[in-house]
């Protein structure tokens, strides 16, 4: 890998560049409830073809809910693949065709924290593992929080065990940077919110 040695030019904005390479063959090798496993032969160049397997995912939303005192609503829940109870922010799948991401975010906030928000704004967009999944997570900053009556939302069996905690944003950022919390979506959202409010 080399850097261009041409005279310095004004730098273009740092951003990802879309541009999917042609796929010669695509096969679904596993169909699951949350994701499928796909194997594709990709024409990287006219001379180079390679095979990739990845998780095809419907996408997800997450919510960094911030109260009037700059506390983040954090939830702790069991994550079996990680073998741990992780501190996270509310999140869920975009698995209903045509569902508005903000509506999905509001649903997840209600189900996982028992709260609603009066305002939602985009905070950050994430590709948590682009080498092996096409999942994209849209993270929203939610403000104007208020508690819901218990009959205004429904928790599944897994959600019934969720622990809710209000954490000052600065403390959450310290926990993220020190490695005390490791959920990638939570870490990115907390640091993005902290940077935005600095």
Residue, then its C-alpha position, 0 to 999 in steps of 0.5 A: x500500500x502506498x500513498x500518492x506522491x503528487x502535490x498536496x491537493x485540498x482533501x476531499x471529505x472523508x466518507x465511504x464510497x458506495x459502489x457494489x461490484x458485479x456478482x456472478x453468482x449468489x446462493x443462499x446457503x442458510x435461512x434463519x429467523x434474523x439473518x440469512x447466510x449468503x455465498x457470492x462470487x464477486x467480480x472484483x476486477x475483470x481479472x479477479x473473482x473471489x467468493x465471499x460468505x456473509x450475513x444478509x440482515x434486515x437492518x436495525x435501529x437503536x436509540x440514545x435516549x437522553x433525559x433533561x439532566x443529560x442522563x442516558x437510558x441504558x439497559x442491561x440484557x443477556x447476549x448469548x453469543x457474547x456469554x454476558x449481560x451487556x449494557x446497551x441502548x434500546x435497539x431492534x430489527x427493521x423487520x417489517x416491510x416499509x416500516x419507518x425507522x423512527x417508528x421502529x425506534x419509538x417502539x423499541x424505546x417503549x418496549x425496552x425502557x417503558x419511555x416515549x420521546x417527543x423528539x427524534x433526530x438522526x445521530x449516527x449510522x453504523x455498519x457494525x461488521x461490514x466484513x461479514x454482514x450487510x447490516x446497517x444500524x440507524x441510531x437516533x437521539x431521543x429527547x423529551x422523555x416521559x414514562x409510559x403507563x405499563x399497559x402502553x407497551x408490551x415486553x416479550x419474555x427476553x425483554x422482561x429481564x431487562x435492567x434499566x439505569x439512568x447514566x450521566x452521559x459523561x460517565x457513559x462515555x468514560x465507561x465506553x472509552x475504558x472498555x467497561x461497556x463493549x456493545x459497539x452500537x452503544x459505544x458509538x452512540x454514546x461517543x457521538x452524543x458526547x461529541x455533539x454536545x461538547 
